[in-house]
Amino acid sequence: MIGGAAIDIVSKSDSLSQGSVGFHMGKVMLNVGGTSRNISECLGRLGNAAQVVCVSNVGDDEFTNLV
């Protein structure tokens, strides 16, 4: 499988906004995704005899150092 893989940055606040409060406690999670990565995982879970390999490019942007 040749295609895109991505890192999704998901944030979740522990509370609703309270007007002019400047910050909220919560969680930030990094999840792997991308169409080709997801398809490769599904093919691997099928359990057939073929080995699944996913090839993708590596970016060099402001988010690269988060992982």
C-alpha positions in Angstrom: 0.0 0.0 0.0 1.5 3.3 -1.0 -0.3 6.5 0.2 -0.9 9.0 2.9 -0.5 8.5 6.6 -1.2 11.3 9.1 -1.0 12.3 12.7 -4.3 13.7 14.0 -4.1 16.2 16.9 -7.3 15.9 19.0 -8.0 18.1 22.0 -10.8 17.8 24.5 -11.7 20.3 27.2 -12.7 19.1 30.7 -15.3 21.9 31.0 -17.4 24.2 29.0 -16.3 27.8 28.3 -16.9 30.2 31.2 -16.7 33.5 29.4 -13.3 35.3 29.5 -11.3 32.4 31.1 -8.0 32.3 29.3 -7.4 28.5 29.6 -9.2 25.2 30.2 -7.8 21.9 31.5 -8.2 19.0 29.3 -6.3 16.4 27.1 -4.4 16.6 23.9 -4.0 13.3 22.0 -2.0 12.3 19.0 -3.7 9.6 16.8 -2.3 8.0 13.7 -4.6 8.0 10.7 -4.7 8.6 7.0 -6.5 6.6 4.3 -3.6 4.3 3.4 -2.6 3.7 7.0 -6.2 2.8 7.9 -6.6 0.4 4.9 -3.2 -1.2 5.7 -4.4 -1.9 9.3 -7.6 -3.4 8.1 -5.8 -5.7 5.6 -3.4 -6.8 8.3 -6.4 -7.6 10.6 -7.9 -9.9 7.9 -5.2 -12.4 8.8 -4.4 -13.6 5.3 -0.9 -15.0 4.5 0.3 -11.9 2.6 2.4 -9.4 4.5 1.0 -5.9 4.5 3.4 -2.9 4.1 2.4 0.7 4.1 4.8 3.2 2.5 4.3 6.9 3.1 6.3 10.1 2.9 7.6 12.0 6.0 6.8 15.7 6.3 8.9 18.5 7.6 6.5 21.0 9.0 5.8 22.6 12.4 4.0 19.5 13.7 6.8 17.0 12.8 8.5 17.4 16.2 5.4 16.6 18.2 5.7 12.8 17.6 
